Amino acid sequence: MISLTKRSLARWSLASLALLATAHPALAAAYPQKPITLVVGFSAGSSIDMVARAVGNKLSDKLGQPVLIDNKPGAGGNVAAGLVARAPADGYTLLVVANSIAVAPAVYPNLKFDVQKDLRAVAYVGVGPVIMKVSTQRGFQTLNDVVSYAKAHPGALNFGSSGVGGTPHMATELFNHIAGIKMTHIPYKGGSDALAALIGGQIDVLINPLLGDVASDKVRSLAISGTHRSHLAPGVPTFGEAGYSAYDLGVYYGVVAPSHTPADVVQKVNAAINEVLKEPSVVDALTTRSGITLAPGTPAAFQKFIDQDIARWKSVVEKNPGIVQP
């Protein structure tokens, strides 16, 4: 009798394990069951915020749940990144990133999270050019006008950014290094705030993503990155045309999640975002009207890209330690 009972228990245990094993895929396939939050580390109206909203709107349709945008600006996007790194790894809290996610390890030695250990790539969105704009109050007509003035008056010109370590900050510091000039950095909470400061005359120079660019008689565009001029700003020469071919930096966008987010959830979100990037309205908003080249891909390919960019910026900062100063 005892032996029979043991055999019965054994059969019951095996049956239970089999049931759990078959139930797991069903649970994973049920994702998502509630709203998903896309956290953005910069203020509303910034280029990364605009990308998040364009993608999030259609992602909601693909996944069948509301997609909410939560702006958490601060520390060049690291406030938001830290929150997501510590969030439950269930696919309901995701982070929209730009170049700053790869710059952070080089610029912030005391981060409360590890980009490569605490976050994992989900989907690459695309890349667009950056454009240098200046306040018309200064009277600069060309890029060489800016460089000549900055060389004659080191530190006299100030430039804005979306925050220390953000793409506009590092893009400008990289240009300073290439051009051999010094401008004073004034960080803001987001690109839209920096652009407002440029329009208001509080700053002199801003290198910002082309996305979100505005027409204003108080701002003049002098140069754009890339190998050719943008159809959105045909009258603006490339940095190469202006004599600085060594300067070529694009701003990229993507989505990451807490590192232990299940692979099947990551794959589901990746597939949905890749579908979103083919939507005519998204192509119109991000490519036709904003100059971003959309590039659907795998989580593994985006992770490799992030890892390589982290190594690149660590090398840049090691060779030019002064560029991390606010």
Helices and strands as residue ranges (DSSP letters): H 2-29, E 36-40, H 47-63, E 67-71, G 75-77, H 78-85, E 93-97, H 100-107, H 115-118, E 119-135, G 136-138, H 143-152, E 158-161, H 167-179, E 184-187, H 191-199, E 205-209, E 219-224, E 250-258, H 263-276, H 280-283, I 284-288, E 293-294, H 299-319, G 321-324
